[in-house]
């Protein structure tokens, strides 16, 4: 979340970053509640996490209910992927 003194350079990026956050949480087996998918199935995220072998049978949880380590691992992976994406983009233009 941007603090008061900051403004987003690309406001439309918020939706993609949210998608990436939930995608990474599911890959890590963290069954986080995603309101975007409740119309499909209320436990869609936890079902996917159970397929990965973790949290079988546990209902979706909110981000605030996760440990700092879990939230940090998701944030760290987001940063890692964004850097990889930027490096790929720069290398395609021959500037890296």
Residue pairs with C-beta under 8 A, 6 or more apart in sequence:
2 8
8 14
17 78
20 78
20 81
21 74
21 78
22 32
22 34
22 36
22 45
24 74
24 77
24 78
24 81
25 31
25 32
25 45
25 74
26 32
26 45
26 48
26 49
26 52
27 52
28 70
28 73
28 74
28 77
29 49
29 52
29 53
29 54
29 55
30 49
30 54
30 55
30 61
30 66
30 70
30 74
31 43
31 45
31 46
31 49
31 50
31 55
31 58
31 59
31 60
31 61
32 45
32 60
32 61
32 62
32 63
32 66
33 45
33 60
33 61
33 62
34 44
34 45
34 60
37 44
37 45
38 44
41 47
42 60
43 59
43 60
45 60
46 55
46 58
46 59
46 60
49 55
49 58
50 56
50 57
63 71
87 96
90 96
